[in-house]
Amino acid sequence: MEHRLIIAIDGPAASGKSTTAQRLALRLGYVYLDTGAMYRACALQAQLSGVSLDDAEAVAAMLETIDIRIETSGATNVILLEGRDVSEDIRANAISKLSSDISALPAVRYRMVELQRRMGAQGGVILDGRDIGTFVFPDADIKFFLTASAEIRARRRWLELQKKGIEKEFDEILHELEERDRNDASRALAPLAVAEDAIVIDTGAMSVDEQVDTLHSLVLARQEGI
């Protein structure tokens, strides 16, 4: 019987990890879990409820009752918050910034990680984020860390916004992305870092197809060695 792997894909914002993870999941017949979307949903709930991130008691109370679920169909994730589909709402720019701040709170981190471990425990799953291989699943069967220069990643984000008809200055996007990198790398709990046993891949000069092909080959080689 084929061993169903737990695959961790980490990296900074716009490094290509989410798109690659989704397509890789389709090829392998695995479930893709967008862990970043869980933090975004948590941030959206805080915004909708008027919860200040400086109010530890209010955040704790929110976490006790929050209902975040991910429904999966192949590589497609539908993010449900309190039973409502918020898959589009959580992609707003304001939520991106708030999710970075809220993910740095230990109480939030522990709650989301608890949910992620429960979802991925049986294997046959690909999770992407910033601390999957170092904190969420330190014993993952295979770990990848995707990276690219801040300028390349900012251009990717700029092009994404252009396609959506959203006008935003490149320099502003670059500044926000660099600030996000600093926040993610400097938080006290589970900061963005390369796991010692991770395979580092610079995606700067790679197309999405090339990224998926590269990871797919490495996963198949790992499966053969098990």
Buried (B, 14 or more C-beta within 10 A) or exposed (E): EEEBBBBBBBBBBBBBBBBBBBBBBBBBEBBBBBBBBBBBBBBBBBBEEEBEBEEEEBBEEBBEEBEBBBEBEEBEBEBBBEEEEBBEBBBBEEBBBBBBBBBBBEBBBEBBBEBBEEBBEEBBBBBBBBBBBBBBBBEBBBBBBBBBEBEBBBBBBBEEBEEEEEEEEBEEBBEBBBEBBEBBEEBEBBBBBBBEEBBEBEBBEBEEEBBBBBBBEBBEEBBEEE
